[in-house]
Amino acid sequence: MKNIDPLMISGKEVLPLVEGGKGISVSSGASSGAWAAAGGVGTISGVNADFYDETGALVHQEYKGTTRRARQQELIAFGIQGAIAQARKAHDVAGGRGRLHMNVLWEMGGAESVLEGALEGAKGLIHGVTCGAGMPYRVAEIAARHGVYYYPIVSSARAFKALWKRSYSKFAEWLGGVVYEDPWLAGGHNGLSNSEDPAQPQAPLPRVAELRAAMRELGAPERPIFMAGGVWYLREWQDFIGNPDLGPVAFQFGTRPLLAAESPVSQAWRERLLGLKPGDVLLHRFSPTGFYSSAVHNAFIEDLVHRSEHQVAYASAPEGDKSEALALGPRGRPVYMSAEDLARAQAWMAEGLSEALRTPDNTLVFVTPEKSREIRDDQNSCMGCLSGCGFSNWAQNEEGTTGKRADPRSFCIQKTLQAIAHGGSVEHNLMFAGHNAYRFATDPFFAEGRIPTMKELVDRILTGD
């Protein structure tokens, strides 16, 4: 295998191995600090991170505001406090070795406020900011003002061109690198464009080469591209190492460190990962962000699939083939649908899916009364964790709404990610994972339930395995 030489990342020469940031509390100060201590780049999550009281006990993030806007202000305060707490922990664990980055999502609620507050409160502890899930134009300006490097997360050369022309060219010296997140292989939210087919994956090498060519054409500094998504054994990525068409390349690992000793995931989560098979990770579009995302196909995902399958188009008045009436609600107000859809709807209602919920696309989704109450309770409890939420119709604008009907085919992402990160069911919550997660079952390094330390994992990765 080719040598893995150190690269200059965020102002220091370190191993070109990066722990990918995983939201809520899954990339903690303990895990990222340990990865940095092994000589690489650790990444804490700045997305609703945990924080602790004066005794060191975990603080339950309880929302008391009576409006969504008030609850979002609480969420921002929690986010800043958590990011600072995890940065301090990571700094202590790293002991001055490696580099420490913080990951934020541009489409999360109050992203700019959280980023500003975290960089101010953890001054000198965070060396770089990675940011994706949207088009983070202002991350360069914010990072430069605080004297840290920025790393946009993109899935195409086209996205980087737009960011560079609009903003990044003004802050070129603080561009630390670019994270290429493969939209077909990476876990979590992915950047598939409307012109790309989720069922037709494209090889990453030509896409990364196109990204570097665009960076060079635009006059961007020759900073590392982080290859993120699908990276397991480095021996499988020889064409990326020392390739003059790609320039300096680092490799980002998001899924593989989940089983390291310092990872905060539950034992049930670890066992589920070890039992995955090829095809068990699904690329789906149920997320309230509107982005595609990759997660383990469990009962939670199955429920979302089930919901969308029990769906018919309707009209408020007879039109075209929508001439058959169905009375809904306590007042029996009619809606109109085709004869075929009416038969389907009546069959579902007879099976117990008696509640019909309207969607923004003029369809009805049929669910049980219990699921209907859960959906409405979750929508009413929205705390603005996204800048715009399809599920609850919240948006952080003057009106406080997207202007569209809330979508019952989606879910409260804050609720489910907080639940699974703190010991909740791995079957009935969203469980993000990269598409190579099934390889845990065949990777000899994790045989017989072995749980390595981050240092042992980094050393293993350097061998090519």
Secondary structure as the mmCIF struct_conf table of DSSP 4:
data_model
#
loop_
_struct_conf.conf_type_id
_struct_conf.id
_struct_conf.beg_label_comp_id
_struct_conf.beg_label_asym_id
_struct_conf.beg_label_seq_id
_struct_conf.end_label_comp_id
_struct_conf.end_label_asym_id
_struct_conf.end_label_seq_id
STRN STRN1 LEU A 7 ILE A 9
TURN_TY1_P TURN_TY1_P1 SER A 10 GLY A 11
STRN STRN2 LYS A 12 VAL A 14
BEND BEND1 PRO A 16 PRO A 16
STRN STRN3 LEU A 17 GLU A 19
HELX_LH_PP_P HELX_LH_PP_P1 GLY A 20 GLY A 21
TURN_TY1_P TURN_TY1_P2 GLY A 23 VAL A 26
BEND BEND2 SER A 27 SER A 27
HELX_RH_AL_P HELX_RH_AL_P1 GLY A 29 ALA A 37
TURN_TY1_P TURN_TY1_P3 ALA A 38 GLY A 39
BEND BEND3 GLY A 40 GLY A 40
STRN STRN4 VAL A 41 SER A 45
BEND BEND4 VAL A 47 ASN A 48
STRN STRN5 TYR A 52 TYR A 52
TURN_TY1_P TURN_TY1_P4 GLU A 54 THR A 55
BEND BEND5 GLY A 56 GLY A 56
HELX_LH_PP_P HELX_LH_PP_P2 ALA A 57 ALA A 57
STRN STRN6 LEU A 58 LEU A 58
HELX_LH_PP_P HELX_LH_PP_P3 VAL A 59 HIS A 60
BEND BEND6 THR A 66 THR A 67
HELX_RH_AL_P HELX_RH_AL_P2 ARG A 68 ALA A 94
TURN_TY1_P TURN_TY1_P5 GLY A 95 GLY A 96
BEND BEND7 GLY A 98 GLY A 98
STRN STRN7 ARG A 99 LEU A 105
TURN_TY1_P TURN_TY1_P6 TRP A 106 GLU A 107
STRN STRN8 MET A 108 MET A 108
TURN_TY1_P TURN_TY1_P7 GLY A 109 GLY A 110
HELX_RH_AL_P HELX_RH_AL_P3 ALA A 111 GLY A 121
TURN_TY1_P TURN_TY1_P8 ALA A 122 LEU A 125
STRN STRN9 GLY A 128 GLY A 132
BEND BEND8 ALA A 133 GLY A 134
TURN_TY1_P TURN_TY1_P9 TYR A 137 ARG A 138
HELX_RH_AL_P HELX_RH_AL_P4 VAL A 139 HIS A 146
TURN_TY1_P TURN_TY1_P10 GLY A 147 GLY A 147
STRN STRN10 TYR A 149 VAL A 154
BEND BEND9 SER A 155 SER A 156
HELX_RH_AL_P HELX_RH_AL_P5 ALA A 157 ARG A 166
TURN_TY1_P TURN_TY1_P11 SER A 167 SER A 167
HELX_RH_3T_P HELX_RH_3T_P1 TYR A 168 TRP A 174
STRN STRN11 LEU A 175 LEU A 175
STRN STRN12 VAL A 178 GLU A 181
TURN_TY1_P TURN_TY1_P12 PRO A 183 LEU A 185
BEND BEND10 GLY A 187 GLY A 187
STRN STRN13 GLY A 188 ASN A 190
TURN_TY1_P TURN_TY1_P13 ASN A 194 SER A 195
BEND BEND11 GLU A 196 GLU A 196
TURN_TY1_P TURN_TY1_P14 PRO A 198 ALA A 199
BEND BEND12 GLN A 200 GLN A 200
HELX_RH_AL_P HELX_RH_AL_P6 PRO A 204 LEU A 218
TURN_TY1_P TURN_TY1_P15 GLY A 219 GLY A 219
HELX_LH_PP_P HELX_LH_PP_P4 ARG A 223 PRO A 224
STRN STRN14 ILE A 225 ALA A 228
BEND BEND13 GLY A 229 GLY A 230
HELX_RH_3T_P HELX_RH_3T_P2 LEU A 234 PHE A 240
TURN_TY1_P TURN_TY1_P16 ILE A 241 GLY A 242
TURN_TY1_P TURN_TY1_P17 PRO A 244 LEU A 246
BEND BEND14 PRO A 248 PRO A 248
STRN STRN15 VAL A 249 PHE A 253
BEND BEND15 GLY A 254 THR A 255
HELX_RH_3T_P HELX_RH_3T_P3 ARG A 256 LEU A 259
BEND BEND16 ALA A 260 ALA A 260
TURN_TY1_P TURN_TY1_P18 ALA A 261 GLU A 262
HELX_RH_AL_P HELX_RH_AL_P7 GLN A 267 LEU A 274
TURN_TY1_P TURN_TY1_P19 GLY A 275 GLY A 275
TURN_TY1_P TURN_TY1_P20 PRO A 278 GLY A 279
STRN STRN16 VAL A 281 HIS A 284
TURN_TY1_P TURN_TY1_P21 PRO A 288 THR A 289
BEND BEND17 GLY A 290 PHE A 291
STRN STRN17 TYR A 292 VAL A 296
BEND BEND18 ASN A 298 ASN A 298
HELX_RH_AL_P HELX_RH_AL_P8 ALA A 299 GLU A 309
BEND BEND19 HIS A 310 HIS A 310
STRN STRN18 GLN A 311 ALA A 313
STRN STRN19 ALA A 315 ALA A 315
BEND BEND20 SER A 316 ALA A 317
STRN STRN20 GLU A 319 GLU A 319
TURN_TY1_P TURN_TY1_P22 GLY A 320 ASP A 321
STRN STRN21 LYS A 322 LYS A 322
STRN STRN22 GLU A 324 LEU A 328
TURN_TY1_P TURN_TY1_P23 GLY A 329 GLY A 332
STRN STRN23 ARG A 333 MET A 337
HELX_RH_AL_P HELX_RH_AL_P9 ALA A 339 ALA A 350
TURN_TY1_P TURN_TY1_P24 GLU A 351 GLY A 352
STRN STRN24 GLU A 355 ARG A 358
TURN_TY1_P TURN_TY1_P25 PRO A 360 ASP A 361
BEND BEND21 ASN A 362 ASN A 362
STRN STRN25 THR A 363 VAL A 367
HELX_RH_AL_P HELX_RH_AL_P10 PRO A 369 ASN A 380
TURN_TY1_P TURN_TY1_P26 SER A 381 SER A 381
STRN STRN26 LEU A 386 LEU A 386
BEND BEND22 SER A 387 SER A 387
STRN STRN27 GLY A 388 GLY A 388
TURN_TY1_P TURN_TY1_P27 GLY A 390 SER A 392
STRN STRN28 ALA A 395 ALA A 395
BEND BEND23 GLN A 396 THR A 401
BEND BEND24 GLY A 403 LYS A 404
TURN_TY1_P TURN_TY1_P28 PRO A 408 ARG A 409
BEND BEND25 SER A 410 SER A 410
HELX_RH_AL_P HELX_RH_AL_P11 ILE A 413 ALA A 421
TURN_TY1_P TURN_TY1_P29 HIS A 422 GLY A 423
BEND BEND26 VAL A 426 ASN A 429
STRN STRN29 PHE A 432 PHE A 432
TURN_TY1_P TURN_TY1_P30 HIS A 435 ASN A 436
HELX_RH_3T_P HELX_RH_3T_P4 ALA A 437 ALA A 441
TURN_TY1_P TURN_TY1_P31 THR A 442 THR A 442
HELX_RH_3T_P HELX_RH_3T_P5 PRO A 444 GLY A 449
HELX_RH_AL_P HELX_RH_AL_P12 MET A 454 LEU A 462
TURN_TY1_P TURN_TY1_P32 THR A 463 GLY A 464
#
